[in-house]
């Protein structure tokens, strides 16, 4: 197990290097931050001086080598928008808010999809199945930003039950977590239903039932456990989707996470912060995928890593 984890960690290194190169190039071809920092009537010598101060007067290959040298030292560069502060502390300060929102959204998705998928499979082609399938289709069809706005309008503006925006107490998690987790819950509901239906048709399930085991025991101990592999796989892969959806959700609810930070950094062409957000988000996604792989062995003891 330890050797497998070390091997996976080593495999992350070239992936991170590739991400840094792609983001570095895309950020620099997207526009010149000097144009936003200086007024339109700025003199050419002022433009040249600022470009030199930011290191933008050097060839892009030289800029990338300097960036990688600083990155290996834990320096992501200085923020343009935040008056020359180090980018890494800015990103890390906002990271807990996004992690909390992502975890809350995952919790919402699992709490909804796990029992709903099982019920839909057990009562196939009956009204619980039809209701669960309708929710799955509707949940995937609704855009996050539209759902978030409608929930703000209903529960915050009209009813006044929940806060409109911000991050202050457990109540502030409810609307953004449901907004972010609904689409994933819909996807996982359909997946659990289809996986469980496939498992219920296997010979070992019919054999266990024929031996007189209770239907509930067969369902929970044998069928659901084997259906969990695909469920957990997709759950881990959807962490990247949640991180991407958090950008929109945090914008709608003014949630002070790295998603909102990324939008603000893009608008101001704050290159260091943009690169920091992408790198941190990529590390989170890769760590989540590694965790999912390790969970396989807990779900199915037949799986081993060597």
C-alpha positions in Angstrom: 0.0 0.0 0.0 2.8 2.4 0.9 4.6 1.7 -2.3 1.4 2.3 -4.3 0.8 5.7 -2.6 4.4 6.8 -3.2 4.1 5.8 -6.9 0.9 7.7 -7.2 2.5 10.8 -5.6 5.4 10.6 -8.0 2.9 10.4 -10.9 1.4 13.7 -9.8 4.7 15.6 -10.3 4.6 15.6 -14.2 0.9 16.4 -14.1 1.5 19.4 -11.9 4.3 20.5 -14.2 2.1 20.2 -17.2 -0.6 22.2 -15.5 1.8 25.0 -14.5 3.0 25.3 -18.1 -0.5 25.4 -19.6 -1.8 27.9 -17.1 1.3 30.1 -17.4 1.0 30.3 -21.1 -2.8 30.9 -21.2 -2.6 33.6 -18.5 0.0 35.5 -20.5 -1.7 35.3 -23.8 -5.0 36.4 -22.4 -4.0 40.0 -22.0 -1.5 42.5 -20.6 -2.1 43.3 -16.9 -0.2 46.6 -17.4 -3.1 47.9 -19.4 -5.3 47.6 -16.3 -2.9 49.0 -13.9 -2.1 52.2 -15.7 -4.4 54.9 -17.1 -5.1 55.1 -20.8 -3.0 58.3 -21.1 0.1 56.7 -19.5 3.4 57.6 -21.1 5.4 54.8 -22.8 8.3 55.1 -20.3 5.8 54.4 -17.5 4.5 51.3 -19.3 8.0 50.1 -19.9 9.0 50.7 -16.3 6.0 48.8 -14.9 6.6 45.9 -17.3 10.2 45.7 -16.2 9.1 45.8 -12.5 6.7 42.9 -13.1 9.2 40.9 -15.1 7.1 41.0 -18.2 9.8 42.5 -20.4 11.7 39.2 -20.5 11.1 36.3 -23.0 8.3 34.0 -22.0 10.6 31.1 -21.6 12.8 33.1 -19.1 9.6 34.1 -17.3 8.5 30.5 -17.0 11.9 29.3 -15.7 12.0 32.1 -13.1 8.4 31.2 -12.1 9.3 27.5 -11.7 12.4 28.4 -9.7 10.3 30.4 -7.3 7.5 27.8 -7.2 9.9 25.2 -6.0 10.7 27.5 -3.1 7.0 27.9 -2.3 6.7 31.3 -3.9 3.8 31.7 -6.3 4.6 35.3 -7.0 3.1 38.6 -5.9 -0.4 39.7 -6.4 -1.2 42.7 -8.6 -4.7 43.2 -7.2 -3.6 42.9 -3.5 -0.8 45.5 -3.6 2.1 43.2 -4.0 1.2 40.6 -1.3 2.4 37.1 -1.8 -0.1 35.1 -3.8 0.2 31.8 -1.8 -1.1 33.2 1.6 -4.0 34.9 -0.3 -5.0 31.6 -1.9 -4.6 29.6 1.3 -6.6 32.1 3.3 -9.6 31.5 0.9 -9.1 27.7 0.6 -10.9 26.6 3.8 -14.1 28.3 2.7 -14.1 26.4 -0.6 -13.2 23.1 1.0 -16.0 23.5 3.5 -18.5 24.3 0.7 -17.3 21.4 -1.4 -17.6 18.9 1.5 -21.1 20.2 2.3 -22.1 19.8 -1.3 -20.7 16.2 -1.4 -22.6 15.5 1.8 -25.8 16.8 0.3 -25.3 14.8 -2.9 -24.6 11.6 -1.0 -27.5 12.0 1.5 -29.9 12.6 -1.4 -28.6 10.2 -4.0 -27.7 7.1 -1.9 -31.1 6.3 -0.5 -33.0 7.6 -3.5 -31.0 5.4 -5.9 -31.6 2.3 -3.8 -35.3 3.1 -3.5 -35.5 3.6 -7.3 -33.8 0.3 -8.0 -35.9 -1.7 -5.4 -39.2 -0.2 -6.7 -38.3 -0.4 -10.4 -40.9 1.0 -12.8 -43.2 2.0 -9.9 -43.9 5.5 -8.6 -40.8 5.8 -6.4 -38.7 5.0 -9.3 -40.5 7.4 -11.6 -40.1 10.2 -8.9 -36.4 9.5 -8.4 -35.8 9.4 -12.1 -37.7 12.6 -12.7 -35.6 14.3 -10.0 -32.4 13.0 -11.6 -33.3 14.4 -15.0 -34.5 17.7 -13.6 -31.5 18.1 -11.3 -29.0 17.7 -14.1 -31.0 20.0 -16.4 -31.0 23.0 -14.0 -27.9 25.3 -14.2 -26.2 26.0 -10.9 -26.5 29.8 -11.2 -30.3 29.6 -12.0 -31.0 27.3 -9.1 -29.0 29.4 -6.8 -30.8 32.6 -7.8 -34.2 30.9 -7.4 -33.3 29.6 -4.0 -32.2 33.0 -2.9 -35.4 34.5 -4.1 -37.6 31.9 -2.3 -35.8 31.1 0.9 -33.9 34.4 1.5 -36.0 37.2 0.0 -39.6 35.9 0.1 -39.5 33.7 3.2 -36.6 35.2 5.0 -35.5 31.9 6.4 -31.8 31.9 5.3 -29.1 34.4 4.7 -28.7 35.8 1.2 -24.9 35.6 1.0 -21.7 35.4 2.9 -20.2 32.8 5.2 -21.4 33.2 8.8 -22.7 30.2 10.6 -24.2 26.9 9.5 -27.3 28.6 8.0 -25.2 30.2 5.4 -24.0 26.8 4.1 -27.5 25.5 3.3 -28.3 27.4 0.1 -24.9 27.2 -1.6 -24.4 23.6 -0.6 -27.8 22.5 -2.0 -27.2 24.6 -5.1 -23.8 23.0 -5.7 -24.8 19.5 -4.7 -28.1 19.1 -6.5 -26.6 18.3 -9.9 -24.2 15.8 -8.5 -27.0 14.2 -6.5 -29.0 13.8 -9.7 -26.1 12.1 -11.4 -25.3 9.8 -8.5 -29.0 8.8 -8.1 -29.1 7.5 -11.7 -25.8 5.8 -11.3 -26.8 4.1 -8.0 -30.0 2.9 -9.6 -28.4 1.5 -12.7 -25.5 -0.1 -10.8 -27.8 -1.7 -8.2 -30.2 -3.0 -10.9 -27.3 -4.7 -12.6 -26.1 -6.3 -9.3 -29.6 -7.4 -8.3 -29.7 -9.5 -11.5 -26.5 -11.4 -10.6 -26.6 -15.1 -9.8 -25.1 -14.7 -6.3 -27.9 -12.3 -5.3 -30.6 -14.7 -6.5 -28.7 -17.6 -4.7 -28.6 -15.7 -1.4 -32.3 -14.9 -1.7 -33.1 -18.6 -2.5 -31.2 -19.7 0.6 -33.7 -17.8 2.8 -31.7 -14.7 3.7 -33.7 -11.7 4.5 -34.3 -9.4 1.5 -32.9 -6.4 3.4 -29.7 -8.2 4.4 -29.1 -9.4 0.8 -29.7 -5.8 -0.5 -27.5 -4.0 2.0 -24.7 -6.5 2.6 -24.3 -7.9 -0.9 -26.0 -5.9 -3.6 -25.3 -2.3 -2.4 -21.7 -3.0 -1.4 -20.9 -4.3 -4.9 -22.7 -1.4 -6.5 -20.7 1.1 -4.4 -17.5 0.7 -6.6 -18.9 2.6 -9.5 -20.7 5.1 -7.2 -17.5 5.9 -5.3 -15.5 6.2 -8.6 -17.8 8.8 -10.1 -18.1 10.6 -6.7 -14.3 11.0 -6.7 -14.2 12.1 -10.4 -16.9 14.7 -9.7 -14.7 16.5 -7.2 -13.2 18.4 -10.2 -16.7 19.3 -11.4 -17.6 20.5 -7.9 -14.5 22.7 -7.9 -15.5 24.2 -11.2 -19.1 24.6 -10.1 -17.9 26.3 -6.9 -16.7 29.2 -9.1 -20.2 30.0 -10.2 -21.8 29.2 -6.9 -19.4 31.3 -4.9 -20.1 34.2 -7.3 -23.8 33.9 -6.8 -23.7 33.7 -3.0 -20.6 36.0 -2.5 -18.9 33.0 -0.8 -15.4 34.0 0.1 -13.6 31.0 -1.4 -11.0 30.5 -4.1 -13.8 30.4 -6.8 -14.7 34.0 -6.1 -11.0 34.8 -5.7 -10.4 33.3 -9.2 -13.1 35.5 -10.8 -11.7 38.6 -9.2 -8.2 37.7 -10.2 -9.2 37.0 -13.8 -11.0 40.4 -14.0 -7.9 42.2 -12.8 -5.5 39.8 -14.7 -3.8 39.0 -11.4 -1.5 36.3 -12.9 0.1 35.0 -9.7 -3.3 34.5 -8.0 -4.8 32.8 -11.0 -1.9 30.4 -11.3 -2.0 29.7 -7.5 -5.8 28.9 -7.6 -5.4 26.5 -10.5 -2.4 24.7 -8.9 -4.1 24.3 -5.5 -7.4 23.1 -7.1 -5.4 20.6 -9.2 -3.7 19.2 -6.2 -7.1 18.9 -4.4 -8.6 17.0 -7.3 -5.6 14.6 -7.6 -5.6 14.0 -3.9 -9.4 13.2 -4.0 -8.8 10.7 -6.8 -6.0 9.0 -4.8 -8.3 8.8 -1.8 -11.0 7.1 -4.0 -8.5 4.5 -5.2 -7.6 3.7 -1.6 -11.3 3.4 -0.7 -11.7 0.6 -3.2 -9.8 -1.8 -0.9 -12.1 -1.0 2.0 -15.3 -1.5 -0.1 -14.0 -4.7 -1.8 -11.3 -6.7 0.2 -10.5 -8.6 -3.0 -8.8 -5.4 -4.3 -5.2 -5.0 -3.3 -2.4 -2.7 -4.3 1.1 -3.8 -4.8 
